[in-house]
């Protein structure tokens, strides 16, 4: 059976029309939430007001994955504030568990302190990517070390987080734990096959404002690639940069605004070095 060019053209136009109709039908017809609605909703999320959160979602379903100016969705805020009941509600209503903010962080990155332990468990149970990397190449395990949470670190390790994942500057979770004097986390990581010989990159990148941190890390970086033991020995000699790192934005949680010198002698011993300060 033969078909004319006109027949083919008509069929093509009909097909394209069907595609346009289908695309229009897929567009979300629901109205976007107003500024006042989003403000009320996010406040309820942060405060852990589960019933209010659910009520507002029922009234305006588009709130569930509403994006703030920094790319965060409500699930980020709930995880950050450790509101696990709200995390459960948001997930039940279809929150995107692996959504990233403008810094590449998922909700699991932000559930990185002891208060967020239950939230982290829920996120993992609902498919959160355990080795997702943010814009700086850091995983949720890096974040948990930076949040100083042994419990969240244990949870992630038990769920097969990559203990040797390196960020864009070559820092593994072990580098960070050693540098901050967290002997408990160092021991956990070593017990789970973290590599104590892993080396950072020769040159480390920084934001424009953390000049003290740049000076400190730059000095030890130009001497050669640094192992976790190299970093902790330098931290023993000069504890101030640990505080600088916290104050310069190299942390994931507002509660972690400064660091104590830590149990560096214990860390050195765990890493197989001489526990006496040089």
C-alpha positions as CSV (number, residue, x, y, z in Angstrom):
1,X,0.0,0.0,0.0
2,X,1.4,3.3,-1.0
3,X,1.2,6.6,0.9
4,X,1.5,10.1,-0.5
5,X,3.8,12.7,1.0
6,X,0.7,14.6,2.0
7,X,-0.5,11.6,4.1
8,X,2.9,11.4,5.8
9,X,2.8,15.1,6.6
10,X,-0.7,14.9,8.0
11,X,0.2,12.0,10.2
12,X,3.3,13.8,11.4
13,X,1.3,16.9,12.4
14,X,-1.2,14.8,14.2
15,X,1.6,13.1,16.1
16,X,3.2,16.4,17.1
17,X,-0.2,17.7,18.2
18,X,-0.6,14.7,20.5
19,X,2.8,15.3,22.0
20,X,1.9,18.9,22.8
21,X,-1.4,17.9,24.4
22,X,0.4,15.3,26.5
23,X,3.1,17.7,27.6
24,X,0.5,20.2,28.6
25,X,-1.3,17.6,30.6
26,X,1.9,16.7,32.5
27,X,2.4,20.3,33.7
28,X,1.5,20.7,37.3
29,X,-1.8,22.7,37.3
30,X,-1.7,23.3,41.0
31,X,-1.0,26.9,42.1
32,X,2.3,27.7,43.7
33,X,2.4,28.6,47.4
34,X,2.5,32.2,48.3
35,X,5.4,33.8,50.3
36,X,3.2,33.8,53.5
37,X,2.3,30.1,53.0
38,X,5.9,29.1,52.5
39,X,7.0,31.1,55.5
40,X,4.4,29.5,57.8
41,X,5.2,26.0,56.4
42,X,9.0,26.3,56.9
43,X,8.5,27.6,60.4
44,X,6.4,24.6,61.2
45,X,8.9,22.3,59.7
46,X,11.8,23.8,61.8
47,X,9.7,23.7,65.0
48,X,8.7,20.1,64.5
49,X,5.0,20.9,64.3
50,X,4.0,17.6,62.6
51,X,0.2,18.2,62.5
52,X,0.6,21.7,61.2
53,X,3.0,20.5,58.5
54,X,0.6,17.8,57.4
55,X,-2.4,20.1,57.4
56,X,-0.6,22.7,55.3
57,X,0.5,20.0,52.8
58,X,-3.1,18.9,52.4
59,X,-4.1,22.4,51.7
60,X,-1.2,23.2,49.3
61,X,0.5,20.0,48.1
62,X,3.1,22.0,46.1
63,X,4.7,23.0,49.4
64,X,6.3,19.5,49.7
65,X,9.1,20.1,47.3
66,X,9.1,23.9,47.3
67,X,12.6,25.3,46.7
68,X,14.0,28.2,48.7
69,X,16.4,30.7,47.1
70,X,19.4,28.6,48.2
71,X,17.9,25.5,46.6
72,X,16.8,23.8,49.8
73,X,13.5,22.0,50.0
74,X,11.6,21.5,53.3
75,X,13.3,18.1,53.8
76,X,16.6,19.8,54.2
77,X,15.3,22.1,57.0
78,X,13.7,19.2,58.8
79,X,16.9,17.1,58.7
80,X,19.1,20.0,59.7
81,X,16.9,20.7,62.7
82,X,16.6,17.1,63.7
83,X,12.8,17.0,63.3
84,X,12.5,13.3,62.5
85,X,8.7,13.3,62.8
86,X,8.4,16.0,60.2
87,X,11.0,14.2,58.1
88,X,8.7,11.1,58.1
89,X,5.7,13.2,57.1
90,X,7.6,14.9,54.3
91,X,8.8,11.5,53.0
92,X,5.4,10.0,53.2
93,X,4.0,12.9,51.1
94,X,6.7,12.5,48.4
95,X,9.6,14.7,49.3
96,X,12.6,14.1,47.1
97,X,15.0,12.3,49.4
98,X,18.1,13.1,47.3
99,X,17.3,16.7,46.3
100,X,20.4,18.9,46.5
101,X,20.6,22.5,47.5
102,X,22.8,25.1,45.7
103,X,25.9,23.7,47.5
104,X,25.1,20.2,46.4
105,X,24.1,19.0,49.9
106,X,21.3,16.5,50.3
107,X,19.2,16.2,53.5
108,X,21.5,13.4,54.6
109,X,24.5,15.8,54.5
110,X,22.6,18.1,56.9
111,X,21.5,15.3,59.3
112,X,25.0,15.3,60.7
113,X,24.7,15.9,64.4
114,X,23.5,13.7,67.3
115,X,20.2,15.5,67.3
116,X,19.6,14.5,63.7
117,X,20.4,10.8,64.2
118,X,16.7,9.6,63.9
119,X,16.3,11.8,60.9
120,X,19.3,10.3,59.3
121,X,17.9,6.8,59.9
122,X,14.7,7.7,58.2
123,X,16.4,9.2,55.2
124,X,18.5,6.1,54.7
125,X,15.5,3.9,55.1
126,X,13.8,5.9,52.3
127,X,16.6,5.6,49.8
128,X,19.0,8.5,50.6
129,X,22.2,8.2,48.7
130,X,24.8,7.4,51.3
131,X,27.8,8.5,49.2
132,X,26.3,11.5,47.5
133,X,28.9,14.3,47.0
134,X,28.3,18.0,47.5
135,X,29.8,20.8,45.5
136,X,33.1,20.3,47.4
137,X,33.1,16.5,46.9
138,X,32.1,15.8,50.5
139,X,29.9,12.9,51.4
140,X,27.5,12.6,54.3
141,X,30.2,10.8,56.2
142,X,32.5,13.8,55.8
143,X,29.6,15.9,57.1
144,X,29.0,13.7,60.1
145,X,32.7,13.9,61.1
146,X,32.5,17.7,60.7
147,X,29.3,17.6,62.8
148,X,31.3,15.7,65.5
149,X,28.6,13.0,65.7
150,X,30.0,9.6,66.5
151,X,26.5,8.2,66.4
152,X,25.7,9.4,62.9
153,X,29.2,8.3,61.7
154,X,28.4,4.8,63.1
155,X,25.1,4.8,61.4
156,X,26.6,5.7,58.0
157,X,29.5,3.2,58.3
158,X,27.0,0.4,59.3
159,X,25.1,1.3,56.1
160,X,28.2,0.9,54.0
161,X,29.3,4.5,53.5
162,X,32.6,4.7,51.7
163,X,35.1,5.4,54.5
164,X,37.9,6.3,52.1
165,X,35.9,8.8,50.0
166,X,38.0,11.9,49.3
167,X,36.7,15.4,48.7
168,X,38.0,17.8,46.1
169,X,41.0,18.6,48.2
170,X,41.8,14.9,48.9
171,X,40.6,15.0,52.5
172,X,39.0,11.7,53.6
173,X,36.7,11.5,56.7
174,X,39.8,10.2,58.5
175,X,41.8,13.3,57.6
176,X,39.1,15.4,59.1
177,X,38.6,13.3,62.2
178,X,42.3,13.2,62.9
179,X,42.8,16.9,62.4
180,X,39.9,17.7,64.8
181,X,41.2,15.4,67.4
182,X,38.2,13.1,67.4
183,X,39.9,9.9,68.6
184,X,36.5,8.1,68.9
185,X,35.7,8.7,65.2
186,X,39.3,7.9,64.1
187,X,39.0,4.6,65.9
188,X,35.7,3.8,64.2
189,X,37.0,4.7,60.8
190,X,40.2,2.6,61.3
191,X,38.2,-0.3,62.5
192,X,36.2,-0.1,59.3
193,X,39.3,-0.1,56.9
194,X,39.9,3.6,56.5
195,X,43.3,4.1,54.9
196,X,45.7,5.9,57.4
197,X,48.1,6.5,54.5
198,X,45.7,8.4,52.3
199,X,47.2,11.7,51.2
200,X,45.6,15.1,50.5
201,X,46.2,17.0,47.3
202,X,49.4,19.1,47.2
203,X,47.4,22.3,46.8
204,X,44.2,23.0,48.7
205,X,41.5,25.3,47.5
206,X,39.7,27.8,49.7
207,X,36.9,30.4,49.7
208,X,37.8,34.1,49.4
209,X,37.4,34.9,53.1
210,X,39.3,32.2,55.1
211,X,42.8,33.7,54.8
212,X,44.0,32.2,58.1
213,X,42.9,28.8,57.1
214,X,44.5,29.3,53.7
215,X,47.8,30.3,55.3
216,X,47.8,27.3,57.7
217,X,46.9,24.5,55.3
218,X,48.9,26.1,52.5
219,X,52.0,25.9,54.6
220,X,51.7,22.2,55.4
221,X,50.4,21.4,51.8
222,X,53.5,22.8,50.1
223,X,55.6,20.5,52.2
224,X,54.1,17.6,50.5
225,X,50.8,15.6,50.4
226,X,49.5,15.2,54.0
227,X,48.4,12.0,55.6
228,X,46.0,12.1,58.6
229,X,49.0,11.7,60.9
230,X,50.7,14.7,59.3
231,X,47.6,16.8,59.9
232,X,47.1,15.8,63.5
233,X,50.8,16.5,64.3
234,X,50.4,19.9,62.9
235,X,47.2,20.4,64.8
236,X,49.0,19.4,68.0
237,X,51.6,22.1,67.4
238,X,49.0,24.8,66.6
239,X,45.4,24.2,67.7
240,X,44.1,27.5,66.5
241,X,43.5,26.5,62.9
242,X,40.9,24.0,64.1
243,X,38.8,26.9,65.3
244,X,39.6,28.9,62.2
245,X,38.2,26.0,60.1
246,X,35.0,26.0,62.0
247,X,34.6,29.7,61.9
248,X,35.4,29.9,58.1
249,X,32.4,27.9,57.0
250,X,34.2,24.6,56.8
251,X,31.4,23.0,58.9
252,X,27.9,21.8,58.2
253,X,26.0,22.8,61.2
254,X,25.5,26.0,63.1
255,X,26.1,24.3,66.5
256,X,29.6,23.4,65.5
257,X,31.1,26.9,65.6
258,X,34.3,26.1,67.3
259,X,36.4,23.1,68.2
260,X,38.2,21.9,71.3
261,X,41.8,20.8,70.8
262,X,40.6,17.2,71.1
263,X,42.4,14.1,72.2
264,X,45.2,14.3,69.7
265,X,47.6,12.1,71.6
266,X,45.1,9.3,71.4
267,X,44.6,10.0,67.7
268,X,48.4,9.9,67.0
269,X,48.6,6.6,68.8
270,X,45.7,5.1,66.8
271,X,47.4,6.2,63.6
272,X,50.6,4.5,64.6
273,X,52.7,7.6,65.4
274,X,54.7,8.8,68.4
275,X,52.1,10.2,70.9
276,X,54.6,12.8,72.2
277,X,54.3,16.2,70.7
278,X,57.2,17.4,68.7
